[in-house]
């Protein structure tokens, strides 16, 4: 009987020829990532009493959620982690001037096919876009990984998601995954792997594939793969930090369920307040007034996202009653957008450029909403209180839909701006 991609990787990492869904395995970790919450990991690690981490070269720590530090408490935690990485000889440390952890994992070659990558962040699933078994874990679990380099996992069942067709103009990866989540529900993939394939997926860039794997977590996915192909290998071959293997599922693999989508007639999708699976097409919600628009984060803060927003905003102005915030996913992307004139276009339109990081998505210290305010955002969660007040309202959409809405001051269809 054939194996899924999740089964193949976990078999390899646990030293077995074969594992089956539901089986518990003790797996060897290739990459262990933490951000500022590494301070909690550090406290748990100290209680284990081993002193030194198992392999400093396989640990990556980055500051991205609260950068620069917005409070004394955050500053203290970051100071402690800076001291810890020095003491432990952890060279894969990225301070406040690099970007969002999931983007940097890809840019720096940590995310790669066939590996087991764990992170103390739920959207660690993003690395599945490059064929990694990538999953979020808790601080105490990560402390055990720091000490031993291993972690027990239950082998997940897998959902096979086949997406065919050619995306219409003004429709993007964000619309694909919102449509999928709206169909299977916010619990449709709880502790399950998702395998994405099909002609529409194969045509996506790595940046767009990362949108798919990132947001799959909002359907409960334990991990979410885009099956590795030539596009994957072309991306990783020159930057990979360590070995990788182009593992793919067997043709006769057994899946919990299979779901097929055709995106040829898909229109822009939005996740409406207050759940990510409350998905509706733009034609049903257009016209709702907004106060804030956000383009960026680990979901949609890459160069192609900023470029598409600039394409819509070029020569236009943000509605005077709307605050448009743009948050590049990394400083490398920021620099590229500057060189290509994308930032100039966004600024001329009236956008406020926020430093690379999580920004308003965390709702901690940038772009908070007041009670009653409405935002449309390209981030990944629209729960109550996610971006400030619990009495605010969030819509999730593609950067193009966000840009069009920022111009009109209300939820708007981006397709009308792309007709020329």
MOKA-V336354 format. One record per helix or strand of 2 or more residues. SS is the DSSP state (~ for helix, > for strand). FROM is the first residue (numbers start at 1). TO is the last residue. If there is no record, write none. Layout:
SS:FROM:TO
SS:FROM:TO
This chain:
~:5:13
>:24:28
>:31:34
~:38:48
~:56:58
>:59:62
~:72:88
>:93:94
~:101:107
>:116:119
~:122:130
>:133:136
~:139:148
>:150:154
>:157:164
~:173:184
>:192:197
~:199:202
~:206:219
>:223:226
~:230:236
>:257:262
>:269:271
>:279:281
~:282:285
>:292:296
~:297:300
~:303:313
>:323:327
~:331:339
~:342:349
>:352:354
~:359:361
>:374:377
>:393:396
~:399:408
~:414:417
